[in-house]
Amino acid sequence: MIHPQSNADMSNNISTPNEIIRQISNCRIVVTGSYHAGVFALAQGVPVVGIIRSAYYRDKFQGLAGEFGAGCVVLEAAGAEFSQQLAAAIDELWERAAELKPELLAAAERQIKMAQAAYARLPALLRH
């Protein structure tokens, strides 16, 4: 569920990826088990708590944390301390959201530039 920081319309009329991305941009933080929701948030400078229950999602979310740093906290949804860890992560990211935003946007920009450089090299690689 998306809880925006503004009074944006939160009706259930979201029907396209662009509408979801736009709604995420209104959030102060995002708590999710969805990798793509995490990517959409982080790329817009919104910190993420990624909740995992499998090795597959651990790898995916730890990759995001590796790229976005302190703005992406990964928590295992098992264990007696999960509730306390989740509350602490939410509190920390909520307090640091404004501070983390420039770092997250810079990380997204670096990734965009690396992808553009890779695609620019692709035609030469295909000719060989």
ROKOLTOR-846914 format. One record per residue (C-alpha): residue in three letters; chain; x, y, z. Coordinates in nm, 4 decimals. Layout:
% residues N
<rec><resn>ALA</resn><chain>A</chain><px>X</px><py>Y</py><pz>Z</pz></rec>
...
***
This chain:
% residues 128
<rec><resn>MET</resn><chain>A</chain><px>0.0000</px><py>0.0000</py><pz>0.0000</pz></rec>
<rec><resn>ILE</resn><chain>A</chain><px>0.1247</px><py>0.3472</py><pz>-0.0838</pz></rec>
<rec><resn>HIS</resn><chain>A</chain><px>0.0947</px><py>0.6162</py><pz>0.1822</pz></rec>
<rec><resn>PRO</resn><chain>A</chain><px>0.1890</px><py>0.9526</py><pz>0.0295</pz></rec>
<rec><resn>GLN</resn><chain>A</chain><px>0.3208</px><py>1.2474</py><pz>0.2259</pz></rec>
<rec><resn>SER</resn><chain>A</chain><px>0.0769</px><py>1.4761</py><pz>0.0459</pz></rec>
<rec><resn>ASN</resn><chain>A</chain><px>-0.2998</px><py>1.4707</py><pz>0.0114</pz></rec>
<rec><resn>ALA</resn><chain>A</chain><px>-0.2747</px><py>1.3097</py><pz>-0.3325</pz></rec>
<rec><resn>ASP</resn><chain>A</chain><px>-0.5755</px><py>1.1178</py><pz>-0.4588</pz></rec>
<rec><resn>MET</resn><chain>A</chain><px>-0.5259</px><py>0.7618</py><pz>-0.3368</pz></rec>
<rec><resn>SER</resn><chain>A</chain><px>-0.8262</px><py>0.6067</py><pz>-0.5045</pz></rec>
<rec><resn>ASN</resn><chain>A</chain><px>-0.7918</px><py>0.2566</py><pz>-0.6432</pz></rec>
<rec><resn>ASN</resn><chain>A</chain><px>-0.7999</px><py>0.3872</py><pz>-1.0001</pz></rec>
<rec><resn>ILE</resn><chain>A</chain><px>-0.4301</px><py>0.3190</py><pz>-1.0561</pz></rec>
<rec><resn>SER</resn><chain>A</chain><px>-0.4189</px><py>0.1187</py><pz>-1.3768</pz></rec>
<rec><resn>THR</resn><chain>A</chain><px>-0.0830</px><py>0.1837</py><pz>-1.5433</pz></rec>
<rec><resn>PRO</resn><chain>A</chain><px>0.2820</px><py>0.1572</py><pz>-1.4405</pz></rec>
<rec><resn>ASN</resn><chain>A</chain><px>0.3214</px><py>0.5320</py><pz>-1.4922</pz></rec>
<rec><resn>GLU</resn><chain>A</chain><px>0.0418</px><py>0.5992</py><pz>-1.2441</pz></rec>
<rec><resn>ILE</resn><chain>A</chain><px>0.2087</px><py>0.3721</py><pz>-0.9885</pz></rec>
<rec><resn>ILE</resn><chain>A</chain><px>0.5437</px><py>0.5436</py><pz>-1.0403</pz></rec>
<rec><resn>ARG</resn><chain>A</chain><px>0.3777</px><py>0.8853</py><pz>-1.0020</pz></rec>
<rec><resn>GLN</resn><chain>A</chain><px>0.2126</px><py>0.7765</py><pz>-0.6755</pz></rec>
<rec><resn>ILE</resn><chain>A</chain><px>0.5424</px><py>0.6406</py><pz>-0.5412</pz></rec>
<rec><resn>SER</resn><chain>A</chain><px>0.7012</px><py>0.9811</py><pz>-0.6029</pz></rec>
<rec><resn>ASN</resn><chain>A</chain><px>0.4629</px><py>1.1231</py><pz>-0.3417</pz></rec>
<rec><resn>CYS</resn><chain>A</chain><px>0.5938</px><py>0.8888</py><pz>-0.0709</pz></rec>
<rec><resn>ARG</resn><chain>A</chain><px>0.8455</px><py>0.9764</py><pz>0.1964</pz></rec>
<rec><resn>ILE</resn><chain>A</chain><px>0.9560</px><py>0.6095</py><pz>0.2232</pz></rec>
<rec><resn>VAL</resn><chain>A</chain><px>0.8420</px><py>0.2814</py><pz>0.0697</pz></rec>
<rec><resn>VAL</resn><chain>A</chain><px>0.8160</px><py>-0.0508</py><pz>0.2547</pz></rec>
<rec><resn>THR</resn><chain>A</chain><px>0.7875</px><py>-0.3326</py><pz>0.0018</pz></rec>
<rec><resn>GLY</resn><chain>A</chain><px>0.8508</px><py>-0.6929</py><pz>-0.0838</pz></rec>
<rec><resn>SER</resn><chain>A</chain><px>0.8328</px><py>-0.6014</py><pz>-0.4533</pz></rec>
<rec><resn>TYR</resn><chain>A</chain><px>1.1675</px><py>-0.5466</py><pz>-0.6238</pz></rec>
<rec><resn>HIS</resn><chain>A</chain><px>1.0209</px><py>-0.3212</py><pz>-0.8920</pz></rec>
<rec><resn>ALA</resn><chain>A</chain><px>0.8414</px><py>-0.0995</py><pz>-0.6408</pz></rec>
<rec><resn>GLY</resn><chain>A</chain><px>1.1790</px><py>-0.0617</py><pz>-0.4696</pz></rec>
<rec><resn>VAL</resn><chain>A</chain><px>1.3494</px><py>0.0315</py><pz>-0.7974</pz></rec>
<rec><resn>PHE</resn><chain>A</chain><px>1.0774</px><py>0.2859</py><pz>-0.8828</pz></rec>
<rec><resn>ALA</resn><chain>A</chain><px>1.1088</px><py>0.4461</py><pz>-0.5392</pz></rec>
<rec><resn>LEU</resn><chain>A</chain><px>1.4877</px><py>0.4554</py><pz>-0.5171</pz></rec>
<rec><resn>ALA</resn><chain>A</chain><px>1.5211</px><py>0.5975</py><pz>-0.8691</pz></rec>
<rec><resn>GLN</resn><chain>A</chain><px>1.3029</px><py>0.8892</py><pz>-0.7562</pz></rec>
<rec><resn>GLY</resn><chain>A</chain><px>1.5012</px><py>0.9486</py><pz>-0.4385</pz></rec>
<rec><resn>VAL</resn><chain>A</chain><px>1.2573</px><py>0.7708</py><pz>-0.2059</pz></rec>
<rec><resn>PRO</resn><chain>A</chain><px>1.4217</px><py>0.5441</py><pz>0.0557</pz></rec>
<rec><resn>VAL</resn><chain>A</chain><px>1.3121</px><py>0.1793</py><pz>0.0706</pz></rec>
<rec><resn>VAL</resn><chain>A</chain><px>1.2753</px><py>-0.0953</py><pz>0.3289</pz></rec>
<rec><resn>GLY</resn><chain>A</chain><px>1.2892</px><py>-0.4173</py><pz>0.1271</pz></rec>
<rec><resn>ILE</resn><chain>A</chain><px>1.1299</px><py>-0.7147</py><pz>0.2987</pz></rec>
<rec><resn>ILE</resn><chain>A</chain><px>1.2590</px><py>-1.0547</py><pz>0.1890</pz></rec>
<rec><resn>ARG</resn><chain>A</chain><px>1.1680</px><py>-1.4190</py><pz>0.2517</pz></rec>
<rec><resn>SER</resn><chain>A</chain><px>1.3809</px><py>-1.6007</py><pz>-0.0069</pz></rec>
<rec><resn>ALA</resn><chain>A</chain><px>1.7371</px><py>-1.6164</py><pz>-0.1321</pz></rec>
<rec><resn>TYR</resn><chain>A</chain><px>1.6156</px><py>-1.4927</py><pz>-0.4716</pz></rec>
<rec><resn>TYR</resn><chain>A</chain><px>1.4752</px><py>-1.1693</py><pz>-0.3266</pz></rec>
<rec><resn>ARG</resn><chain>A</chain><px>1.7683</px><py>-1.1364</py><pz>-0.0870</pz></rec>
<rec><resn>ASP</resn><chain>A</chain><px>1.9996</px><py>-1.1237</py><pz>-0.3890</pz></rec>
<rec><resn>LYS</resn><chain>A</chain><px>1.7770</px><py>-0.8751</py><pz>-0.5707</pz></rec>
<rec><resn>PHE</resn><chain>A</chain><px>1.7327</px><py>-0.6380</py><pz>-0.2767</pz></rec>
<rec><resn>GLN</resn><chain>A</chain><px>2.0950</px><py>-0.6638</py><pz>-0.1671</pz></rec>
<rec><resn>GLY</resn><chain>A</chain><px>2.1873</px><py>-0.5631</py><pz>-0.5215</pz></rec>
<rec><resn>LEU</resn><chain>A</chain><px>1.9710</px><py>-0.2537</py><pz>-0.4817</pz></rec>
<rec><resn>ALA</resn><chain>A</chain><px>2.1288</px><py>-0.1810</py><pz>-0.1440</pz></rec>
<rec><resn>GLY</resn><chain>A</chain><px>2.4701</px><py>-0.2141</py><pz>-0.3060</pz></rec>
<rec><resn>GLU</resn><chain>A</chain><px>2.3769</px><py>0.0438</py><pz>-0.5681</pz></rec>
<rec><resn>PHE</resn><chain>A</chain><px>2.1771</px><py>0.2827</py><pz>-0.3459</pz></rec>
<rec><resn>GLY</resn><chain>A</chain><px>2.3544</px><py>0.2501</py><pz>-0.0109</pz></rec>
<rec><resn>ALA</resn><chain>A</chain><px>2.1927</px><py>0.3600</py><pz>0.3148</pz></rec>
<rec><resn>GLY</resn><chain>A</chain><px>1.8676</px><py>0.4503</py><pz>0.1374</pz></rec>
<rec><resn>CYS</resn><chain>A</chain><px>1.7823</px><py>0.0811</py><pz>0.0922</pz></rec>
<rec><resn>VAL</resn><chain>A</chain><px>1.7471</px><py>-0.1325</py><pz>0.4048</pz></rec>
<rec><resn>VAL</resn><chain>A</chain><px>1.6936</px><py>-0.5064</py><pz>0.3541</pz></rec>
<rec><resn>LEU</resn><chain>A</chain><px>1.5130</px><py>-0.7065</py><pz>0.6234</pz></rec>
<rec><resn>GLU</resn><chain>A</chain><px>1.4425</px><py>-1.0781</py><pz>0.6497</pz></rec>
<rec><resn>ALA</resn><chain>A</chain><px>1.0713</px><py>-1.1262</py><pz>0.7277</pz></rec>
<rec><resn>ALA</resn><chain>A</chain><px>1.1397</px><py>-1.4046</py><pz>0.9728</pz></rec>
<rec><resn>GLY</resn><chain>A</chain><px>1.2606</px><py>-1.4215</py><pz>1.3258</pz></rec>
<rec><resn>ALA</resn><chain>A</chain><px>1.1434</px><py>-1.2942</py><pz>1.6578</pz></rec>
<rec><resn>GLU</resn><chain>A</chain><px>1.2933</px><py>-0.9476</py><pz>1.6100</pz></rec>
<rec><resn>PHE</resn><chain>A</chain><px>1.1473</px><py>-0.8687</py><pz>1.2680</pz></rec>
<rec><resn>SER</resn><chain>A</chain><px>0.8781</px><py>-0.6335</py><pz>1.4012</pz></rec>
<rec><resn>GLN</resn><chain>A</chain><px>1.1307</px><py>-0.4330</py><pz>1.6020</pz></rec>
<rec><resn>GLN</resn><chain>A</chain><px>1.3777</px><py>-0.4236</py><pz>1.3119</pz></rec>
<rec><resn>LEU</resn><chain>A</chain><px>1.1040</px><py>-0.3092</py><pz>1.0750</pz></rec>
<rec><resn>ALA</resn><chain>A</chain><px>0.9894</px><py>-0.0329</py><pz>1.3099</pz></rec>
<rec><resn>ALA</resn><chain>A</chain><px>1.3483</px><py>0.0853</py><pz>1.3589</pz></rec>
<rec><resn>ALA</resn><chain>A</chain><px>1.4198</px><py>0.0852</py><pz>0.9837</pz></rec>
<rec><resn>ILE</resn><chain>A</chain><px>1.1005</px><py>0.2783</py><pz>0.9093</pz></rec>
<rec><resn>ASP</resn><chain>A</chain><px>1.1782</px><py>0.5341</py><pz>1.1800</pz></rec>
<rec><resn>GLU</resn><chain>A</chain><px>1.5359</px><py>0.5807</py><pz>1.0605</pz></rec>
<rec><resn>LEU</resn><chain>A</chain><px>1.4504</px><py>0.6197</py><pz>0.6915</pz></rec>
<rec><resn>TRP</resn><chain>A</chain><px>1.1573</px><py>0.8460</py><pz>0.7739</pz></rec>
<rec><resn>GLU</resn><chain>A</chain><px>1.3880</px><py>1.0788</py><pz>0.9682</pz></rec>
<rec><resn>ARG</resn><chain>A</chain><px>1.6633</px><py>1.0674</py><pz>0.7039</pz></rec>
<rec><resn>ALA</resn><chain>A</chain><px>1.4460</px><py>1.0811</py><pz>0.3898</pz></rec>
<rec><resn>ALA</resn><chain>A</chain><px>1.5354</px><py>1.4400</py><pz>0.2936</pz></rec>
<rec><resn>GLU</resn><chain>A</chain><px>1.9047</px><py>1.3793</py><pz>0.3640</pz></rec>
<rec><resn>LEU</resn><chain>A</chain><px>1.9109</px><py>1.0576</py><pz>0.1599</pz></rec>
<rec><resn>LYS</resn><chain>A</chain><px>1.7218</px><py>1.1911</py><pz>-0.1439</pz></rec>
<rec><resn>PRO</resn><chain>A</chain><px>2.0220</px><py>1.3581</py><pz>-0.3161</pz></rec>
<rec><resn>GLU</resn><chain>A</chain><px>2.2350</px><py>1.0446</py><pz>-0.2651</pz></rec>
<rec><resn>LEU</resn><chain>A</chain><px>1.9639</px><py>0.8225</py><pz>-0.4098</pz></rec>
<rec><resn>LEU</resn><chain>A</chain><px>1.9117</px><py>1.0482</py><pz>-0.7115</pz></rec>
<rec><resn>ALA</resn><chain>A</chain><px>2.2877</px><py>1.0598</py><pz>-0.7731</pz></rec>
<rec><resn>ALA</resn><chain>A</chain><px>2.3024</px><py>0.6785</py><pz>-0.7584</pz></rec>
<rec><resn>ALA</resn><chain>A</chain><px>2.0178</px><py>0.6564</py><pz>-1.0100</pz></rec>
<rec><resn>GLU</resn><chain>A</chain><px>2.1933</px><py>0.9041</py><pz>-1.2385</pz></rec>
<rec><resn>ARG</resn><chain>A</chain><px>2.5173</px><py>0.6999</py><pz>-1.2232</pz></rec>
<rec><resn>GLN</resn><chain>A</chain><px>2.3263</px><py>0.3866</py><pz>-1.3204</pz></rec>
<rec><resn>ILE</resn><chain>A</chain><px>2.1572</px><py>0.5659</py><pz>-1.6108</pz></rec>
<rec><resn>LYS</resn><chain>A</chain><px>2.4932</px><py>0.6880</py><pz>-1.7398</pz></rec>
<rec><resn>MET</resn><chain>A</chain><px>2.6474</px><py>0.3405</py><pz>-1.7108</pz></rec>
<rec><resn>ALA</resn><chain>A</chain><px>2.3535</px><py>0.1877</py><pz>-1.8989</pz></rec>
<rec><resn>GLN</resn><chain>A</chain><px>2.3777</px><py>0.4510</py><pz>-2.1729</pz></rec>
<rec><resn>ALA</resn><chain>A</chain><px>2.7511</px><py>0.3862</py><pz>-2.2086</pz></rec>
<rec><resn>ALA</resn><chain>A</chain><px>2.6917</px><py>0.0115</py><pz>-2.2313</pz></rec>
<rec><resn>TYR</resn><chain>A</chain><px>2.4248</px><py>0.0539</py><pz>-2.4987</pz></rec>
<rec><resn>ALA</resn><chain>A</chain><px>2.6530</px><py>0.2917</py><pz>-2.6920</pz></rec>
<rec><resn>ARG</resn><chain>A</chain><px>2.9200</px><py>0.0170</py><pz>-2.7045</pz></rec>
<rec><resn>LEU</resn><chain>A</chain><px>2.6744</px><py>-0.2543</py><pz>-2.8063</pz></rec>
<rec><resn>PRO</resn><chain>A</chain><px>2.6798</px><py>-0.1950</py><pz>-3.1872</pz></rec>
<rec><resn>ALA</resn><chain>A</chain><px>3.0599</px><py>-0.2282</py><pz>-3.1958</pz></rec>
<rec><resn>LEU</resn><chain>A</chain><px>3.0427</px><py>-0.5500</py><pz>-2.9947</pz></rec>
<rec><resn>LEU</resn><chain>A</chain><px>2.7821</px><py>-0.6956</py><pz>-3.2294</pz></rec>
<rec><resn>ARG</resn><chain>A</chain><px>2.9967</px><py>-0.6238</py><pz>-3.5376</pz></rec>
<rec><resn>HIS</resn><chain>A</chain><px>3.2759</px><py>-0.8479</py><pz>-3.4115</pz></rec>
***
